[in-house]
């Protein structure tokens, strides 16, 4: 136990003097016997310790105000930090039983919502195109011959709109049912899906 503490202390001292040597997050976890362990690979932490919120992350803080510090996860936008001594700060990172944090779940939800917005926008454009074709189709001056040339276009747009409707339904189901079920299986809090 004393050896582990000495090794941990030496590691912390070493890392505090050479913060630029560390490019990745360092995870610290404590086993049931109280032993302190460090790793840069989250997957190497035994699963039972991942789910008990007993993992902390050592983040590299910048030594200049123009540098940035990135948090664990998918890395959406870095947070700008102020001047510091280059020391490490510890924060607890809550993760689900698969090792995913709130940021990871938020990113998944945003990707699905972005896809839904894209499909709705595409459907709106196709519906607008169909409406224009329908106006031309109903115009008596266009004639029956002209209507026949428009029929394949109208049918094609209707098929595309129907396919988009099916995709939209599927994406909505993912948002309303599939993602919440996946989160529940992973024991992730429901509020992470917002």
C-alpha positions in Angstrom: 0.0 0.0 0.0 2.8 2.4 0.9 4.6 1.6 -2.3 1.5 2.4 -4.4 1.1 5.7 -2.5 4.8 6.6 -3.1 4.5 5.7 -6.8 1.3 7.7 -7.1 2.9 10.7 -5.4 5.9 10.5 -7.6 3.7 10.3 -10.7 1.7 13.4 -9.6 4.9 15.4 -8.9 6.5 14.3 -12.1 3.4 15.3 -14.1 3.1 18.6 -12.4 6.6 19.6 -13.4 6.2 18.3 -17.0 2.5 19.0 -17.9 3.3 19.3 -21.6 4.4 15.7 -21.8 0.9 14.5 -21.2 -1.4 14.7 -24.2 -4.2 12.5 -23.0 -6.4 12.4 -20.0 -5.2 10.5 -17.0 -7.8 8.5 -15.1 -7.4 7.8 -11.5 -9.4 5.1 -9.7 -9.4 3.5 -6.3 -10.0 -0.2 -5.9 -11.9 -1.9 -3.0 -8.7 -2.3 -1.0 -8.1 1.5 -1.2 -5.3 1.1 -3.8 -4.9 4.1 -6.1 -4.4 3.4 -9.8 -3.7 5.6 -12.8 -4.2 5.0 -16.5 -4.6 6.9 -19.7 -6.9 4.2 -21.2 -10.4 4.2 -19.8 -11.1 0.7 -21.1 -8.3 -0.7 -18.8 -10.3 0.3 -15.7 -12.2 -2.7 -14.4 -15.9 -2.2 -15.2 -17.1 -2.4 -11.6 -15.1 0.8 -10.8 -16.4 2.7 -13.8 -20.0 2.5 -12.7 -19.5 3.6 -9.1 -18.4 7.1 -10.0 -15.1 6.3 -8.5 -13.1 7.5 -11.5 -11.6 10.9 -11.6 -9.9 12.6 -14.6 -6.8 14.7 -14.4 -7.1 17.4 -16.9 -4.2 19.3 -18.3 -4.6 23.0 -17.6 -3.0 25.5 -19.8 0.0 27.7 -18.8 -1.1 30.5 -21.1 -4.5 32.1 -21.3 -4.6 31.5 -25.1 -4.3 27.7 -24.8 -7.3 25.6 -24.2 -8.2 22.5 -22.1 -10.4 19.7 -23.5 -12.7 17.6 -21.4 -13.3 13.8 -21.7 -15.8 12.6 -24.3 -16.4 13.5 -27.9 -14.7 16.9 -27.4 -17.4 19.3 -28.6 -15.9 22.7 -27.8 -12.8 23.3 -25.7 -13.2 25.5 -22.6 -10.8 28.4 -22.5 -8.8 28.5 -19.2 -7.1 31.3 -17.5 -3.5 31.6 -16.5 -2.4 28.9 -14.2 0.7 27.3 -12.8 0.4 24.3 -15.2 -0.9 22.1 -12.3 -3.4 19.4 -12.6 -7.0 19.6 -11.3 -9.2 16.7 -10.4 -12.8 16.5 -11.2 -15.2 13.6 -11.0 -16.6 12.4 -14.3 -19.9 10.5 -14.1 -20.1 7.7 -16.7 -22.6 5.0 -17.5 -21.8 1.4 -17.3 -20.3 1.5 -20.8 -18.0 4.3 -19.9 -19.9 7.1 -21.8 -20.4 10.4 -20.1 -23.1 13.0 -20.4 -21.3 14.8 -23.2 -21.2 11.6 -25.3 -25.0 11.1 -24.9 -25.7 14.8 -25.7 -23.7 14.4 -28.9 -25.7 11.3 -29.9 -29.0 13.2 -29.4 -27.7 16.2 -31.3 -26.7 14.1 -34.3 -30.1 12.5 -34.4 -31.9 15.9 -34.1 -29.6 17.3 -36.8 -30.5 14.4 -39.1 -34.2 15.0 -38.4 -33.9 18.7 -39.2 -32.2 17.9 -42.4 -34.9 15.4 -43.5 -37.7 17.8 -42.6 -36.0 20.6 -44.6 -35.5 18.2 -47.6 -39.2 17.1 -47.4 -40.3 20.8 -47.3 -38.4 21.5 -50.5 -39.8 18.4 -52.2 -43.3 19.3 -51.2 -42.8 22.9 -52.5 -41.6 21.4 -55.9 -44.6 19.1 -56.0 -46.9 22.0 -55.3 -45.4 23.9 -58.3 -45.7 20.9 -60.5 -49.3 20.4 -59.4 -50.2 24.0 -60.4 -48.7 23.5 -63.8 -50.5 20.1 -64.1 -53.9 21.7 -63.3 -53.4 24.6 -65.6 -55.9 24.1 -68.5 -53.5 26.0 -70.9 -50.9 23.3 -70.3 -53.0 20.7 -72.2 -53.3 17.0 -71.8 -50.1 16.3 -73.7 -48.2 18.6 -71.3 -49.8 16.8 -68.3 -48.6 13.4 -69.5 -45.0 14.7 -69.5 -45.4 15.9 -65.9 -46.9 12.7 -64.5 -43.5 10.9 -64.1 -42.0 13.9 -62.3 -45.1 14.1 -60.0 -44.9 10.4 -59.2 -41.1 10.6 -58.6 -41.6 13.5 -56.1 -44.4 11.6 -54.4 -42.2 8.5 -54.0 -39.3 10.6 -52.6 -41.6 12.3 -50.1 -43.0 9.0 -49.0 -39.5 7.6 -48.4 -38.6 10.8 -46.5 -41.7 10.3 -44.3 -40.5 6.8 -43.5 -37.0 8.0 -42.6 -38.5 10.8 -40.5 -40.7 8.3 -38.6 -37.7 6.2 -38.0 -35.6 9.1 -36.7 -38.4 10.2 -34.4 -38.6 6.7 -33.0 -34.9 6.8 -32.4 -35.2 10.0 -30.4 -38.3 9.0 -28.5 -37.8 5.3 -27.9 -34.4 3.8 -29.0 -32.0 6.3 -27.4 -33.9 6.2 -24.1 -33.9 2.4 -24.1 -30.1 2.4 -24.8 -29.5 4.9 -22.0 -31.6 2.8 -19.6 -29.6 -0.3 -20.5 -26.4 1.6 -19.9 -27.7 3.0 -16.7 -27.3 6.6 -18.0 -29.5 9.2 -16.3 -32.5 10.2 -18.5 -31.5 13.9 -18.3 -28.3 13.1 -20.3 -30.5 12.8 -23.4 -31.4 16.5 -23.6 
